[in-house]
Structure formats: C-alpha cells, structure tokens
Amino acid sequence: EKILCLEIMGVDSGKALSLNPSLRTASLHSIHEIVTFLESKGIRQKDLGRIFGTCPNVLTSDIKTELNPVFNFLSYDLRVPDENFRRVINKCPRLLISSVRDQLKPALFYLQRLGFKDLHSLAHQDPVLLVLSVEKTLIPKLQFLQNLGFSKTDAVGMVLRC
C-alpha cells in the first residue's frame, strides 16, 4: 500500500527506500501527514514526486522539529511570503531536509558577511547557496578562486552573482 502511494505520487519507490531506509517502517498515516502539511504550505500534489524523489528523507521528517522550522526560516529570516513557499521549495527541495540551526542560519550568516544583501534573490533564485556547506563548499570555492589569482573582493563578487 505504501509503495503504491509513493508510485501514485510519482516517486520511484525503490530509489526512495534505498535512499531512506527509515521509510520502510514509516506508517502510511505519517506519510499522509507530511503530504497534508506540505500542501498546507502551498506545495501542490504535482510537485511532490519531484520533491520526494530528490529528497526522500522528507517523507520521514518530523513536522514540528524539522519541517516547520524550515518554513519559519523562510518566513522570518528570508522574508518569503507564504504564497511563494512553493516556488522556493521547488527551486531547492533540499531546504526541507536542512537543519535550520546547523545549516541554513549559518549559511545565511556567512553569505551576509560576504555582502549578500538581496534576500529575495537568495530565496527565489539562489536558495541552493543555503544548503551548501560553508566549511566544505563555500569557503573552499572562494579560496580556489583566490588561488587562481582573483582578489578576495572579485572572488566574493563571483559567488554573490552566481
């Protein structure tokens, strides 16, 4: 029944189960609660296949401690209007599986320290920058550009324009 439910939503159940073994023990009811919650945030049924296919861990997320904080972050930190949640999440489904405390806020703080001021652009065009590791991805990319001979200012400018 669970596999059929996933397939109806457009999710490759085999891939989802291999990427998220916790899905094997998740109840159909808990999956339905996740779907209902996302729909209450403006995500449409037709978006779910891509979101769950990209990030099957969303299917076993805790609404109160994992998903709701992401939407609060979008609202309060990035000032995304509720009606734009769908656009932002479809642009970067990985936001839903990112810890606000450990990933999203530190990345936002780092980008702001670099000079990123346009929150609208960050949320709507470049949300992937928020799910990248500051230590493992953003800082090494800046260092790489500087090692190529770009000044720190130019390297930061390239990151802010991407």
Protein Blocks (a to p, Z undefined) as FASTA:
>chain_A
ZZmmmmmnopafklmmmmmmmlmmpcfklmmmmmmmmmmnopafklmmmmmmmmmmlmmc
cfklmmmmmmmmmmmmnopafklmmmmmmmmmmlmmpcfklmmmmmmmmmmmnopablml
mmmmmmmmmmpcfklmmmmmmmmmmmnopafklmmmmmmmZZ
